[in-house]
């Protein structure tokens, strides 16, 4: 029975995790680089200088110094759930499988929330632009997101010479509603195309919050702060899945049934402080 439960969980989570957190599929897949739930990368050193019409010989050779990067995968453990022998016998559905799918949902929510937080930049730089909304004041005391704001984001990406291909934006629900209210016809067109000003569009409900006073990212899980939409270049962000374990424990003496709890190793983050961005709701 334990083997059946484990097979159900591992096969279902691998099949359903990304399709139901669709935007995570846009990230560079680094599963093949995972070794013992760790990724070992190297940040390459400085680019070589290019000499134009050089007249000084010989050219002096330099060494390139690379920097090793070790990325441990986060560990996600679900709270154990008790499934009794009576539950399995008297319910008209497979309760164990239902519980497993419920665990998948909460793991997916937690992991994708962590991913969005990791990807969002801490503050504004030329290569990690953090912009404010500039639209009309709303009842919640913030300014609406406008299409011009996204156009400004496109300009910021262009000015930073970020890649044109693979640009993605995760609109928070409030920002998505702002765009619909601004121009319903244009909104309908972009949603049909699933693209706006070169950014492929997704919606995500758990983007991080930003401090409206200085535009810095709030701590993970903060309830206060301004809503944000985040953007990235897909070649500059990664995701990796490590071990997925779900070994139910049968305990007749104490529980008259099974204890189901699962563990997943996963991480999603930028490769470097480059090609990630955010637009947060400015105070009206």
KENUDREN-225637 format. One record per residue: x, z, y of N, C-alpha, C, CB in turn. Coordinates in steps of 0.001 Angstrom, whole numbers, plus 524288, in hexadecimal, padded with zeros to 5 digits. Glycine has a CB too. Example, Ala and Ser with C-alpha at 12.3 -4.5 7.8 and 13.67 -1.06 7.14 Angstrom:
2
8338681E787E9C68300C81E787EE6C8339081E787F31C82C2C823567EE87
8323281BA87F7368356681BE47FBDC8326481EBE8001E837048165D7FDAA
END
This chain:
284
80342800007FB448000080000800008035F80000804E77FC54804C38000A
8079C80319804D880B148033F8096180D617FDDC80A6D80F78807418088F
80ECB7FB1F80638811007F5E2806D980D0F7F22F8093D812DC7F3C18019D
8081B7F2B3807BD803EF7EF6C809E88035D7F07580FBE7FEAF7F07280710
8031F7F56A811458029E7F6CF816C9807357F4A6819E9802467FCC78176F
80BF47F559817D0810997F38681A97810737EDA281B49815927F520817AB
80EDE7EAD98172E80E897E5298177C80A817E37481B8680D2E7E2DF81224
8060B7E62381B99801F97E4EF81F708041E7E58E824ED7FD297E87C81EAA
806A37E9EF825E8808697EB1182B3380C9B7E74782CFD80A727F09982B87
810C07E6AC829DE815237E37882BAB813967DDCC82C4A819B17E3E6827E8
810627DBBF828C880ECF7D6448293980B1A7D56A82DC680C427D47082430
807847D90E82E93803B57D880832CC8064F7D920838167FF507DC7E83233
809D37DCE3838A680C3B7DDB483DC980FA07D90A83F5080F867E2BE83DC9
8127A7D6DB83BB2815C47D26783CF6812827CD9283E2C819807D1478387E
80DF67CD1D83BB880A927C8A183CAB807967C914841C9806C67C80283838
806317CDD78434D802AC7CE8D847BF805447D09E84CAA7FE6B7D22584641
80A017D29184C4D80C4A7D538850DB80CDB7D190855828119C7D78284F75
80F4E7CD1B854DA8102F7C9A18594780B507C68E85AE1814837C5E3857FF
808357C4768573A803877C1AC859027FFE27C4F585C4F800977BFA48546C
7FFD77CA0685B937FC547CD4D85E987FF107CFD18634F7FA087D18185B1A
804057CEBE863F1806BF7D00F868C8809737CAF986A5680ACE7D4DF86816
8062D7C71B86B76807D57C1A086B9B80C827C0A086F1C803687BE4B86D5F
80CB77C33D87387810EA7C21587738816417C3958751980FF57C4E287C54
8167B7C73E8716081B817C8C386F2481E227C43586C4B81AC77CD5886B67
81AFE7C05D86AA781D427BBD58680B820837B88586BC5818FA7B885865A1
81FB87B937870DF822C07B644874B3828607B8348751A820267B69287A03
829717BCE88734182EAE7BF1E8739F832437BCB586F7E82E7C7C518872FF
8373D7BC87870A883B077BA7986CF383B1F7BDE18680C840847BA2F86F72
83A577BB718638983A1E7BE4085E9383FAA7BF8985CBF8372E7BAFD85A61
840C67C4A285C62845F77C66185AAF845BF7C93F85578848657C9EA85ED2
8419F7C86B85274841237CB1884D6C845F47CA33849F683C357C93B84A94
848087C57184A2A84C6F7C415846C48516F7C6EF8483D84D607BE43846EE
851807C95C84CE18562C7CC2984EAB855FB7D1F884D72856DF7CB6885479
851A87D3C484B328510B7D95784A18854417DADA8454F84B3B7DAB984940
8578F7DEC5845F185AAA7E0DB841A485A3C7E6C6841D1860847DF0B841FB
857EB7E91583DC8857017EEC083DA3854077F08F8427D85C3D7F1B883D35
8500B7ED95843E584CA67EED48485084F9B7EF3E84D78849CE7F3E084745
853B47EC2484DE4856DE7EBDC852A88585F7E62B8539585BDD7EF678523D
858B07E4A38588A85A8A7DF71859F285FAE7E00A85CD8856717DC7485D54
863927DD1E85B2B868AB7DD2185DC2869757D7E78607786D287DE35859CB
869F07D81D8659D86A9F7D367868BF86F947D3E586BFD865D17D27286C4E
870D67CFB686EBD875427CFC687253873947CD558777B87A087CCD386FFA
874987D01887BB4873B87CDED880EB878A97CB0C88285872457D24E884FD
878257C5F18834F87CCC7C2D08845A87EFE7C422889B387B8C7BCF3883FE
884227C34A88A40886C37C46F88F22885BB7C0658935488C7A7C4DF88E3C
888A37C0C189789887BF7BD7489C19888B47B7B789ADE88B3C7BF2C8A097
885CA7B44B89D8A886887AEAB89CF488BE37AD1A89F198821E7AB9D89FC9
88E397A90B89CD58933C7A73489EE7892807A4918A438895D57A36389B07
896727A4ED8A76A896447A25B8AC7E8970579C7B8ABC589A7C7A4A08B037
89473799628AF02894F7793B78AED6897E7791F78B3BA88F7E790FD8AE71
89C3878F398B2F489F5D78D538B74F89E107879E8B8658A54378DF98B627
89D247865F8BD4789BF0781028BEC98A0B977E918C17589713780D78C278
8A24B77A0A8BF798A6DF777458C18E8ABA677AD38C1BE8A5B4775218C709
8AC9E77D728BD698B0F37812D8BD2E8B63677E658BDC28B0CA7843D8B803
8B9C1780D58C0C58BEFD77EA58C1908C33B7829E8C04A8BF9E77CC18C730
8C1B27870C8BE398C56978B338BCF38C5C078BBF8B7088C3C77907B8BF85
8CA7C78B018B4E38CB5478B4C8AF448CFE878EF18AE128CC56785D08ACFB
8D001791A78A9B88CBD5791A58A5C68C7577953B8A7518CDFF7934E8A076
8C2CF794548A50C8BE75797F48A5C08BF8E79CEA8A29D8B92C795688A408
8BE2C7A1528A4D68BF2C7A6578A24C8BAB47A7A289E8B8BFD57AABE8A66C
8BBF97A87A899AB8B8067A9C1895BC8B6617AF78896338BA1E7A8A289031
8B1737B05F8957E8AF5E7B5AC895868AC787B6B7890718ABBA7B68789A41
8AC3F7BB9D88F038A92D7BD1F88A738A3A37BE8788C1C8ABC17C1BF88791
89FEE7BD67888AF89A897BF04889AB899807C41B886D3896987BABC887EA
897937C7FB889A78967A7CD1B8875C890A27CD9C8865E8986D7D19588AFA
88F3F7CDCA88165889C57CE7187FF18888D7D43A87F238887E7CB4B87AF2
883AA7D58987FBC881F37DAF687F3487E287DB7187A9D87F597DCEA88454
87F727DEDC876F487BFD7DFB487283877037E2A08740987ED87E2AF86E4A
872AC7E106871CA86DA57E380872D786B257E50786DA5869FA7DFCA87606
869C27E9F586D22867167EBDF86871861887ED62869F786A117F0A4865F2
85DB97EAF0867748583E7EBF3868A9855907EE5A863E68556D7E6D886A5C
854937F373863E8851A87F5CB85F8F84BD77F4938601A8528B7FBCB85F5C
849497F37185BD1843A97F27C85BEC840C17F7A585C80841DE7EF97856ED
83C9C7F79E85F9F8395E7FC4686023836B37FD7185AF0835467FB9186486
835878026285A14832BC8040B8556882D3A805A2856E78359C80896852A6
829688033B85464823E6804728556A8217C806C88507B820D37FF728572F
81FD480BB3850DD81D6780E6684C73817B880F8C84DB58205D8138284B22
8143980E4584A1A80EB580F8184AE780D6B814DD848B080B3A80B5584862
809958174C84B028079E81C538491F8054181B9C843AB8037D81EA484CFA
806AF81EF083FE38047E81E5F83AA27FE8D81F1283A91807048224F836F5
7FC0181BF58374C7F65581C398369C7F51E81D9E830E87F3AF816EB8382C
7F1728212A830417EFE3822F982B107EB4D81FAB8291A7EE65828E182B2E
7EC0F81D22824997E7DC81A33822097E6D681CC981CC67E9518143B8215B
7E23F81F1181C287E117821E9817567DF6D81E41812FC7DCDB825F181849
7DFE08204180E4A7DE0C81D5F809BC7D83B81C3180A3D7DF2382076804B2
7D53981FD980C637CF9781F0E80D247CE9D81AB2811187CCF38242C80EFB
7D1B481A88815417D12F81655819217D19781101816817D564816DB81D6A
7D58481057813487D66C80B4E810C67D213809F280CEE7DBA880B5480DFB
7CFF480DE980A4C7CBFF80CE9806587C69180BFC808A17CBCC811658029B
7C56780E9B80D197C00780E9580F017BF1480B0B813B27BE7A813F981062
7C32D808FE816247C24E8055E81A787C1A07FFD88184D7C6EA8059281E72
7BE977FCA381B2C7BD8B7F74D819527C17D7F37181B937B7F47F59E81ACD
7C6177F55981D187CA587F20B81EF77CF757F49481D467CA1F7F14C82512
7D3AE7F1BD81DB17D8C97F3C681C357DADC7F6FE820C37DCA97EF4481AB8
7DA2A7FC218206C7DBA77FF70824CC7E1867FF74825A27D9BA804F5823EF
7E47D7FF448216B7EA2E7FF45821FC7EC057FA84825187ECD27FF5B81C95
7E9CF7F5F8823EE7EB527F14A826D47E97D7F1A382C7B7E9137EC6182438
7E4DA7F3D782D537E2DE7F4928329E7E6767F81C835C77DD597F6D88327A
7E84A7FC4E833497EBE57FFE2835EC7F1017FD16837357ECF7804BE8327E
7F2E97F9EF8338E7F7C17F70A8347A7F7417F36F839287F9407F3E582FA7
7F2E77F0B18398B7F21A7ED2783DF77F1BD7F02A8431E7ED237E9E583D24
7EF707F4CA842E07EF2C7F80C847907F4A67F99D849587EBD47FCF584689
7F8097FAD58459E7FD6A7FC26846E7800307F77B849678005C7FDF1841FD
7FF207F2D5847708016D7EE21849B87FFDE7EDA584F707FFBB7E93A846AA
7FAEA7EE8A850967F8FF7EE0C855FA7FBD27F1C3859AC7F31F7EF168562F
7FC7C7F6AB8580D7FF007FA6985B8F804E17F95A85C037FE0E80005859A1
8074A7F78D857C880CD57F6208581280D9A7F18285BBE80EFB7F4CE8529A
80A307EDA685B4B80A877E90685E9E809DC7EA818645A806657E4FA85D05
806137EDE186575805237EF8786AD8809DA7F26386D0A8004B7F30486B28
80C047F5F7869FF810817F8FF86BD0815467F58B86C9B811C47FD59867F2
8164F7F221868DA81AF67EED88692681A977EAEB86D9C81BCB7EBFD86400
816097E89086E63815767E4BD872968159B7E761877EC8105C7E1AF871F2
813927EC3087851813F67EF2287D38819A97F04487E82810D77F44B87CDE
81CA27F1E087A96822307F2DA87B53825047EDDC87CD9824977F5288765F
823917E97D87A608260B7E47D87B8D825327E2F08813A823F37E03C877F2
820597E3558830C81F257E1E8888798222D7E55F88C43819377E25C88987
8228D7EA6088B06825687EDEF88E6F82B3A7EC8788E91824AB7F39F88C9C
82D847EB7B88A0D833127EA35889C8834577E52E88CB9834C97E9B88841D
830C97E16788C5C831B67DC5688EC78314C7DCA3894BA82DDC7D85288CAA
82DAB7DFB7896BF82CEA7E01589C65831C77E25189F058281E7E37A89DAB
833997DFEB8A342838557E1DC8A5DD837707E70C8A89083A467DDE68A9D0
83BA87EA078A93283B3B7EF1F8ABC683A5C7EE9F8B1A18401B7F2528AAC5
83CAF7EAA58B3FE83C337E9EA8B99C83DB07E4518BAF983FA97EDDF8BCA1
83D0D7E2FF8BFDC83DF67DDA28C19A843BE7DC598C20B83B567DCB98C6CF
845437D7E98BFB984A547D57B8C0B48495B7CF9C8C0E684E857D6FB8BC5C
84D5B7CCA88C24384CBB7C6F78C29684B347C49B8BD57851C67C4728C487
84D4C7C6C78B90C84C307C4988B3E0847E97C78F8B0F48511D7C4908B0A2
845EF7CBCA8B353841747CEAA8B11D83D8D7CFBD8B589843447D3F68AE6B
83B287CBAD8B79C837D07CC648BC3A833097CFD38BB30836057C7218BE36
8322A7D3868BEAF82D847D6D88BE9182AAF7D6048C3C182EF77DCD38BDAD
8261D7D3B68C37F823367D2388C82E81E497D57B8C8C7821D17CC6E8C801
81C257D56E8CD828173E7D81E8CEAD812C87D42A8CEFB817AE7DB3A8D3DB
80E1A7D5F08CDCB809817D2B18CED4808937D2808D4BB804927D4DB8CBE9
8063A7CE2F8D6868058B7CD748DC307FFF37CC118DDB2809317C9388DE20
7FC517CC6B8D9FD7F7017CAB58DB007F3C97CE858DE357F4557C9BB8D5FF
7EEBB7CD778DE777EB217D0A48E18A7EAA87D6218DF3E7E5BD7CE078E1CD
7E9B57DA0A8E29E7E8F17DF648E0B17E4477DFC68DD007E8327E3248E545
7E4DB7E3078D8EB7E0A67E3D28D51E7DE977E9668D58D7E2957E2B28CF76
7DA597EA668D2D87D7E27EF8C8D3187DB547F3D68D0D97D2BB7EF748D03B
7DEF47F26D8CD5B7E25E7F6678CB047E70E7F7AC8CE737E4407F4968C5B1
7E73A7F56F8D32E7EB7A7F6AA8D6CD7F0627F36D8D61F7ECDD7FC328D645
7F0137EF348D3207F4917EBC68D25C7F3507E64A8D4497F62F7EBA58CC91
7F7637E3128D4BE7F6BD7DD998D62E7F6357DA4C8D1407FB627DBAF8D98C
7F2EB7D65B8D1837F1F67D2FC8CD067F69E7CF738CBEC7ED157CFB38CDEA
7F7307CE028C7037FAF37C9FC8C58F7F8B77C4AB8C7107FC3D7CA388BF98
7FBEF7C1438C92D7FA3A7BC088CABC7FD627B7E58C7D17FAC97BB4A8D0B6
7FB687B3218C7F67FE627AED08C5B68037A7ADFE8C8B87FB1C7A9C38C5BA
803627AEFF8CDC68083A7AE9C8D0D180C527B2888CF01807177AF718D699
80A917B7238CD3780E3D7BB008CB2D8111E7B8DD8C66580B5E7C0188C9C7
80E457B6288C30B810BF7B3E28BE6A814467AF5E8BFFD80C987B2048BA75
812B17AC7F8C40C816107A8648C61C81B1B7AAB88C84B813337A5408CA5C
81AB07AF3B8CADE81F567B1F88CCC8822CB7B3BA8C83881DBE7B6BA8D024
820507B5498C3F18234E7B6CF8BF51826397B21E8BD2281FB17B92C8BB1B
823A17ADA88BCF7826387A8DE8BB3A82AF67A7A88BEAC822597A43E8BB4C
82A487A8398C3CD82E957A7498C774833197AB0C8C67E82CAB7A7CA8CD17
831D77B0078C578835EA7B3EA8C45E838F57B27B8BF76833807B9608C3C1
836397B0988BB76838D77AEDF8B6B083C557AA2E8B7D8834CD7AD7D8B26B
83A4D7A6818BAFA83D5E7A1DB8BC4C8422A7A34C8BF8283A0179DE98BF4C
841807A6CF8C350845E67A8658C69E84A307AB0C8C36A844047AC138CAF5
848967ADE48BF5A84C627B0828BBF384EA67ACD98B7D3849D97B5298B94B
84CF07A7E68B80484EA77A3ED8B44984D8D7A58A8AEAB854717A2D98B4F7
849087A80B8ADDB847587A96F8A89B8454A7A4938A5DF8431F7ADC58A8C0
845AB7A44B8A0B5843E979FA689DE383E3F79E3789F1E844847A07D89811
83D457992889F79837F7797468A07683495797C589B9383815791928A251
836EF796FA89714834087971C892298334A79CB689044836DA793E288DFA
82EDE79DA688DCD82DFD7A2AD88B4982C817A71188EEF832AC7A4318886A
82A417A5D089375828777A9F6896F9823137ABD789544828537A80589CBB
822647B0F18951581D917B3668932B81BEA7B7A5896FC81E537B5B788D92
816C77B820897DF814C67BC6A89B158108F7BF528980C812967BA5B8A060
810CE7C4908983380CD57C7E6895C7809907CA4189A2680F5F7CC4A89245
804F97C81889B028018E7CA1489F1E7FECE7CF0489D487FD887C5E98A0BF
7FEDD7D3068A08C7FB937D78C89F5F7F5E77D60B8A0987FD557DC858A29C
7F20E7D8A289E437EC9A7D71E89F067EAE37D6F28A4BB7E9297DACB89C1F
7ECB37DAA88A7EF7EB1A7DAB88AD717ED407D6058B05F7ECED7DFC18B015
7F20A7D4948AF517F44C7D0048B1DE7F1A27CAFF8B00D7FA2A7CFBC8B0CB
7F0587CAD68AB207ED7D7C64E8A9167E8427C5BE8ABDE7ECA57C6CE8A321
7E58F7CA298ACAD7E0887CA0B8AF757E1447C86E8B5247DDD97CF6B8AF2E
7E59B7CA1D8B7907E6AF7C8988BCF97E7007C2AB8BD807EBCA7CB1B8BEE2
7E9BA7C0268B9E17EA507BA7D8BA1F7E5197B7BF8B9567EE3B7B8A38B609
7E1ED7B9D28B5D97DCCD7B7788B4E77D95D7B7D28B9B87DA1C7BA1B8B049
7D9937BC448BC697D6727BCF48C1227D85B7B97E8C5927D6887C2A38C2D6
7DD7D7B8988C5C87DFA67B5778CA0F7DDE97AFC88C9C37E5947B5BE8CA03
7DE1A7AD918C50B7DCBC7A8088C4787DAFE7A7218BEDE7E1717A4608C5EB
7D5E17A7558BDFC7D3C27A6F48B8AA7D5007A1B38B6287CDDB7A7CC8B8BB
7D4E879D898B9397D5F5798548B7127DB9D797E48B5557D4B5794118BB1D
7DF2E799808B8C67E4B67994A8B76A7E5EA79CEE8B2DE7E81679AB58BC25
7E3737A1878B2DB7E43F7A53F8AE9B7E29D7A2DA8A9667E12C7AA4E8AFA1
7DE267A03E8A9607DC4979DCB8A48E7E024799AB8A2A77D6DF79B558A567
7E24A796B98A6457E5FF792A38A4DB7EAF9794E68A2817E75378F578A99B
7ED07798FB8A4EA7F1EF79B1F8A2E67F11F79DE289DAE7F45279EE98A6DB
7EC917A03B89CF97EB937A2D2897FB7EACF79EE18939E7E6CE7A65889862
7E8C379A51894F67E851796338910D7EDB17941888F9D7E4CF791C58930C
7F10979398893977F657791B7892A37F9E47960A890997F89F78F6C8979E
7F84679AFA891867FB6279F9489022800BE79F76892C07FC0779FEC88A32
800C379D8789792805A079D3C89A848047179D478A052808C07985189908
807C47A0058A349807367A0288A8F580CA079FDD8AB69804457A52E8AAC5
80D8179BDD8AE7F8127579B178B1418173579BAA8ADA7812E279EF68B5BE
816C5799648A91481B2C799638A56A81B7F79E0F8A1DA8200F799058A856
817DE7A1C58A271817C77A66A89F168136C7A5F189B0A8170B7AB6F8A265
814B77A6A089617810BB7A6F48920A80DF47AC2A89298813257A65488C7B
808BA7AC2C89248805A37B0D189394803E97B3C688EB6800E07AF48896C7
804A17B8E888EED802467BC8688B347FFEE7C10888E58806667BE8B88713
7FC857C3F688BD37FA627C8B888E317FBF07CD5788AD67F44F7C86888EC5
7FDA47D19388D6E7FF217D64B88A917FD3C7DB0588D9C8052A7D68E889AE
7FAF17DEB788AE57F85D7E32488D797FBF07E7C788E777F3D77E4E788A42
800B97E7AB88C638040F7EC5488CA6809527EB3988F45804FA7EE7A8872D
8092E7E8058934F80DF37E7328965180F7C7EC388991C80D3B7E2B689A47
8147B7ECF589A4A8162F7F1CD89CD98143F7F2358A27381C177F22B89CC7
814797F6EC8A484812F47F7FB8A9F5817D47F7FA8AD6C810017FD548AA67
816F07F6BB8B27781B297F6B48B64F819D07FA4F8BAD581C347F11D8B850
81DE07FC898BD1981D3E7FFD08C1B681C597FC3C8C66C82222803718C28F
817C77FC6D8C8DE816B17F8DC8CD3481A0A7F9E88D203811087F9368CEAD
81C5F7FE818D24D81F897FFD98D6E0824BC7FCFE8D6F78207E805A98D707
8272E7FC628D25282C5C7F9F58D24382CF17F5A98CE2B8306E7FE108D154
828C07F4868CB49828F87F03C8C78C82C317F14D8C2B882B097EB958CA21
82CFC7F64A8C16082FDF7F79A8BC9E82C117F8AD8B829833767FC658BD88
82DE17F7A68B36C82A977F8708AECE829DF7FE388ADC382CF97F5BD8A9FE
825017FFC28ACCB823CD805298AB88825B4806838A60581DE7806278AC06
8265C80B948A4CD8280080D1689F8C8243480B1D89B5F828818130289F30
8263780A7E896AF8230E8088D8925481E4680C0B891748265F8084288D4D
819BF809A289123814E880C7E890378128380EEC89505815D68109988C5D
814C780DFE899A7812B38105389E7380D2C80E6989F7E8163F80F0E8A321
809BD812158A0E680452810B48A222803BD80F188A7CF800AF815448A0F0
80735811048AB21806E180FCD8B0B480A4780B168B1FC8088C8148D8B405
808FD8089D8B66880BEE804148B817808857FF478B85B81079803208B47F
80ACF7FB018BA13807F37F6228BACE808197F2C28B5E680A2C7F31D8BF6C
803CB7F00B8B4FF803807EC508B0AF807857E7FC8B1857FDEA7E9FC8B035
809517E5BE8AD3980D107E17A8ADB680BE77DD288A9CA812A07E3808ACF6
80DAD7D8888AB2980E177D4338A781813DF7D31B8A6EF80AF87CF378A969
8159E7D1F08A23681B327D1138A16581C227CB7689FAD81D647D4F089D51
820CD7C9908A0B9822427C43789F58827BE7C43389D21821E27C08B8A421
828EC7C03489A0C82E167BFD9897B982F367BA47895FF82E927C3998931C
834337B94489527835F47B470892AC836DD7B5A888CF183B097B23489556
8343C7B2E0889858342D7B46B88404839967B48388187830BA7B0C6880FE
83D337B13D88358842707B13C8811D845967B60E882AB845517AC5D882C5
843937B91C88676846657BDAD88865844427C2D788646846387BDC088E44
840537C29B882F683E127C754880A483DC07C6AA87ABE838947C87E882F6
83E087CAFF877F083E337CAB98724583A877CEA686FC4843B27CB9D87059
839607CDA086ADF8367A7D14F867A1838F27D1488623A830847CFE28675E
838847D5AF85F7D83AAC7D5F885A37837997D9F68570E840907D76885A59
836427D87785252833977DBE484EA98376F7DD7284A6682EAB7D93484C4D
837BB7E28C8496E83B147E48284542837D47E6318408F83E6A7E91484738
8391C7EAB083E718365E7EC9A839CB830AF7EDE283AFE8391D7F16C8379A
82D4D7ECA58374B827CE7EE2D8377D826A77F11E83275824117E94C8382C
825557F620832FC824927F95D82E5C81F3C7FBF782E6C828D97FD7D82DFB
81CA97FBD4829FE817AF7FE7D829628170B8003E823CF813267FAF882B01
818F6804D5822A2818E9806DF81D458152F80B8781D0181E8B8087E81B77
8104080A9681B9E80C7980EE081B6680E08812FF8175B8070780CC181A24
80CB4817D38188B80DF781C2E81510808FA81E2B8127A810BC820A781818
8090981E3780D5A8048C8203B80A6C8054F8260C80965803D181D3580531
801868293980B058020182EDF80A577FCB083115808BF804098318B80F74
7FC0B831BE803B17F70783392801B37F63283962802BD7F6A38327F7FBE1
7FA4083C798021E7F9B48422A8027D7F7CE843D4807EC7FEF1844D58013E
7F9FB8419880C0C7F8AC84346811587F49B83FD6814057FD848436581498
7F4A583AC7812D67F16E83721815E37ED4A8343B812B77F4E58333781877
7ED8C8347D80D837E9D98319280A3A7E99C82BD280BE57E4548340F80A89
7EE2B829A380CEA7EE408243480E977F397822A9810B57EA1482342812B5
7F38281F5D814B67F83781CE1816B67F93481E5681C657F7D1816FA81629
7FE3981E7E81DD77FFD281EFC8234D8027D819DF824C780390823DA82430
8005481737828B68026D8123382A5E804FE812B682FB47FE1D80E0882A81
809E98115282FFE80CC081147834EB810D280CFD834B980F50816A483608
811E080A828392E8152B805E48391F819538061683D56811E48010D839C4
81D758031E83C63821D3802E18400C823767FD31840D28267E8063583E11
824837FBD4845B8826337F68F8470982AC57F6E284AD0821A67F3578496A
82EBB7F39D84A008332C7F33D84D968329A7EE31850B6838867F36084A8E
832BB7EEAF855E1831B07EA2A8593A8340B7EB1985E9982BBD7E91C859AB
835BA7E6EE8611C837747E7468668A836647E2168694083D5A7E8B8866E0
835347E25C86E4E834B77DDB587194836D57DF23876F182EE17DBB8871E8
83A327DBCD8791383CCB7DD1387DFC83FA57D84188017840A77E1AE87D3B
8414F7D86588503844807D4128870B84A097D453884C9844B37D43A88D1D
84C947CFD48847F8520E7CFC988301855797D22688751853D07CA35881C7
853BA7D18088C34856B67D34E890B6853007D3958955985B7A7CF9F891E3
854ED7D562899C9851B77D5C189E888517F7D0688A126853F17D9F58A263
84E797CCEE89EB884E5C7C7818A0718496D7C4F589E3B853687C47E89EAA
846807C24D8A197842117BF4989FB383D427C27089E66843A07BC5C89B15
83CC57C7328A0868380F7CA4C89FD2836107CBE18A545839257CF3E89C4A
830EF7CCC58A5A782EB57CD6D8AAD7829967D0638AA8E82DE37C8238AD75
827997D1DF8AF29822887D4888AF84820197D3848B4DF823267DA828AE8E
81AF07D39A8B4FA817F47D3B68B9DF8146E7D8748B995814B37CE838BAC1
814E97DC058BD4D811AB7E0B18BD3180DD77E0B88C1D5815227E5A48BD46
809A27E3968C129805917E3EA8C52D807717E73E8C9C28007A7E6328C2DE
808017E4B28CE38809B87E7808D2E2805287EA8C8D52E80BFF7E3AE8D6FA
8065D7EED98D7BB802557F1F88DA55800227EEF18DEF7804907F74F8DC27
7FAF97EF2F8DF917F8677EC5E8E3D27F9457EF1F8E8F97F28F7EBCE8E2C2
END
